[in-house]
Amino acid sequence: MSAQSKPLVFVTGAAGYLGFEVVYQLLEAGYAVRGAARGRKVKLLEKALEKYPRFEVVEIADIATADYTAAFKGVGAIIHVAAPLPGRADSETALNSAIEGSLHILREAEKAGIKKFIATGSMVTFPDNAYGPNDWVPVTKQDAIKGNSFVVYIAEKKFAEQAVLEFAEKHPEMDITVFCPPWIFGPLALGFERMIPEPDFAAFSTSAFVYQLLRADNVNYHYTPGVLDVRDVARIHIAGLNPLTRDHPKRVPLSSPYPADFRDAIKYIHDERPELRDRLADPSKVPRWPSYKVDVDMQPVEKAFGISLASYKTWKETILDAVDRFVDVEKQWKSKGFKVEVPTAPPM
Ligand SMILES: NC(=O)c1ccc[n+]([C@@H]2O[C@H](COP(=O)([O-])OP(=O)(O)OC[C@H]3O[C@@H](n4cnc5c(N)ncnc54)[C@H](OP(=O)(O)O)[C@@H]3O)[C@@H](O)[C@H]2O)c1
């Protein structure tokens, strides 16, 4: 596809871990991109991607209430990534941002005549280490109001996905897809280091669990099996802009075809990055699970979106590439005089 025939893509959550990778890959593929960010991240994002003339930032202070009239001018497709991670917003705000946020963007998109909408769902929990497009966690909004931050997150994602799918049913003229990744790990995108001129571990999102492997007394690990490399998640979202079939699945669960055991992760770093050995976490503290892989049928992703089963990043690539980026970022911080210490608290 030539640069001229590619639509201007509006990306929400563009200053976040996954959103930035989506934006980076879109720009590298020749798309023009308008990224939404808020607060101090607006300027940081502008700077971080200043070498791309086809990139611009718009400030969207709250996805659920923003006026998108100007932001959607000339936009041909939306990739909606933004949603609060566990613990990043109170329960009411989290539910509202995710559910109303998605619906508000969809309604505004419809008004603006934008026909293509990709959303990031979440494969948050699953029965029997298997997950299909019709599986839903039996969580209610009431559970969320009185539950912990993970219950809130599971509910916000579930009800946002359901709202998007219901909207899609009523709007067959729009091409709507929800991709549902499990835990996302892997390297910070190129340029993301400029989003974090000073230590900001929250910006690492879930990849902070990998960063914490660089702390000898670390005991923090993600809570359930199922992972996918951030680069794969992003390219699948982008492939969603050009499905191979019109009747592609609307809700697409994702998971790596490779098992992802953090004991192996520690071994990869030990063997391939000997200079980091004295920092490494103790493998005996890694939780033991019956399986380190979730059974998800990834063939629909190949058939409908052209992502071949052989093309996913291996667990080793995910870990070593992530660690190399963290070491680069630490060097950047240290060269500015910051004291850098891997946090002891779990990232979420
Ligand atoms: N990371 C994972 O393992 C994982 C797994 C499955 C699905 N997902 C989904 O992937 C998406 C991105 O996650 P991530 O890991 O990249 O998290 P992240 O780094 O925290 O990015 C999320 C972005 O959304 C923005 N945001 C949240 N609420 C907003 C609101 N009300 N208005 C405007 N912007 C808002 C945040 O802005 P601020 O930075 O300004 O707060 C942030 O830039 C989310 O939808 C998440 O549910 C993530």
The ligand as an SDF file (V2000), in Angstrom:
LIG
                    3D

 48 52  0  0  0  0  0  0  0  0999 V2000
   -0.1040   -4.3450   29.5950 N   0  0  0  0  0  0  0  0  0  0  0  0
   -0.7710   -5.4980   29.5460 C   0  0  0  0  0  0  0  0  0  0  0  0
   -0.3080   -6.5500   29.9840 O   0  0  0  0  0  0  0  0  0  0  0  0
   -2.1280   -5.5340   28.9030 C   0  0  0  0  0  0  0  0  0  0  0  0
   -2.7410   -6.7760   28.6890 C   0  0  0  0  0  0  0  0  0  0  0  0
   -3.9740   -6.8240   28.0600 C   0  0  0  0  0  0  0  0  0  0  0  0
   -4.5910   -5.6660   27.6570 C   0  0  0  0  0  0  0  0  0  0  0  0
   -3.9780   -4.4610   27.8960 N   0  0  0  0  0  0  0  0  0  0  0  0
   -4.6510   -3.2610   27.4600 C   0  0  0  0  0  0  0  0  0  0  0  0
   -3.7560   -2.5460   26.6180 O   0  0  0  0  0  0  0  0  0  0  0  0
   -4.0270   -1.1520   26.7330 C   0  0  0  0  0  0  0  0  0  0  0  0
   -2.7450   -0.3930   26.9960 C   0  0  0  0  0  0  0  0  0  0  0  0
   -2.1320   -0.8830   28.1650 O   0  0  0  0  0  0  0  0  0  0  0  0
   -0.6590   -0.4430   28.5560 P   0  0  0  0  0  0  0  0  0  0  0  0
   -0.0180   -1.6050   29.1780 O   0  0  0  0  0  0  0  0  0  0  0  0
   -0.0180    0.2230   27.4130 O   0  0  0  0  0  0  0  0  0  0  0  0
   -0.9690    0.6250   29.7080 O   0  0  0  0  0  0  0  0  0  0  0  0
   -0.4360    2.1360   29.8840 P   0  0  0  0  0  0  0  0  0  0  0  0
    0.9960    2.2110   29.5820 O   0  0  0  0  0  0  0  0  0  0  0  0
   -0.9190    2.5930   31.2100 O   0  0  0  0  0  0  0  0  0  0  0  0
   -1.2320    2.9080   28.7400 O   0  0  0  0  0  0  0  0  0  0  0  0
   -2.5990    3.2520   28.8790 C   0  0  0  0  0  0  0  0  0  0  0  0
   -2.7980    4.6420   28.3760 C   0  0  0  0  0  0  0  0  0  0  0  0
   -4.1750    4.9940   28.4650 O   0  0  0  0  0  0  0  0  0  0  0  0
   -4.2690    6.3220   28.9370 C   0  0  0  0  0  0  0  0  0  0  0  0
   -5.5420    6.5230   29.6310 N   0  0  0  0  0  0  0  0  0  0  0  0
   -6.0870    5.7760   30.6070 C   0  0  0  0  0  0  0  0  0  0  0  0
   -7.2760    6.2870   30.9780 N   0  0  0  0  0  0  0  0  0  0  0  0
   -7.4760    7.3800   30.2190 C   0  0  0  0  0  0  0  0  0  0  0  0
   -8.5330    8.3470   30.1290 C   0  0  0  0  0  0  0  0  0  0  0  0
   -9.6340    8.2770   30.9050 N   0  0  0  0  0  0  0  0  0  0  0  0
   -8.4110    9.3610   29.2520 N   0  0  0  0  0  0  0  0  0  0  0  0
   -7.2980    9.4750   28.4750 C   0  0  0  0  0  0  0  0  0  0  0  0
   -6.2790    8.5720   28.4890 N   0  0  0  0  0  0  0  0  0  0  0  0
   -6.3710    7.5430   29.3600 C   0  0  0  0  0  0  0  0  0  0  0  0
   -3.0970    6.4770   29.9010 C   0  0  0  0  0  0  0  0  0  0  0  0
   -2.7790    7.8400   30.0520 O   0  0  0  0  0  0  0  0  0  0  0  0
   -1.8670    8.3430   31.2720 P   0  0  0  0  0  0  0  0  0  0  0  0
   -0.5220    7.7250   31.0580 O   0  0  0  0  0  0  0  0  0  0  0  0
   -1.8790    9.8170   31.1140 O   0  0  0  0  0  0  0  0  0  0  0  0
   -2.5290    7.8490   32.5060 O   0  0  0  0  0  0  0  0  0  0  0  0
   -2.0120    5.6730   29.1730 C   0  0  0  0  0  0  0  0  0  0  0  0
   -1.2960    6.4840   28.2750 O   0  0  0  0  0  0  0  0  0  0  0  0
   -5.1040   -0.9990   27.8040 C   0  0  0  0  0  0  0  0  0  0  0  0
   -6.3500   -0.9650   27.1660 O   0  0  0  0  0  0  0  0  0  0  0  0
   -4.9700   -2.2870   28.5780 C   0  0  0  0  0  0  0  0  0  0  0  0
   -6.1680   -2.6410   29.2290 O   0  0  0  0  0  0  0  0  0  0  0  0
   -2.7630   -4.3590   28.4950 C   0  0  0  0  0  0  0  0  0  0  0  0
  1  2  1  0
  2  3  2  0
  2  4  1  0
  4  5  1  0
  4 48  2  0
  5  6  2  0
  6  7  1  0
  7  8  2  0
  8  9  1  0
  8 48  1  0
  9 10  1  0
  9 46  1  0
 10 11  1  0
 11 12  1  0
 11 44  1  0
 12 13  1  0
 13 14  1  0
 14 15  2  0
 14 16  1  0
 14 17  1  0
 17 18  1  0
 18 19  2  0
 18 20  1  0
 18 21  1  0
 21 22  1  0
 22 23  1  0
 23 24  1  0
 23 42  1  0
 24 25  1  0
 25 26  1  0
 25 36  1  0
 26 27  1  0
 26 35  1  0
 27 28  2  0
 28 29  1  0
 29 30  1  0
 29 35  2  0
 30 31  1  0
 30 32  2  0
 32 33  1  0
 33 34  2  0
 34 35  1  0
 36 37  1  0
 36 42  1  0
 37 38  1  0
 38 39  2  0
 38 40  1  0
 38 41  1  0
 42 43  1  0
 44 45  1  0
 44 46  1  0
 46 47  1  0
M  CHG  2   8   1  16  -1
M  END
$$$$
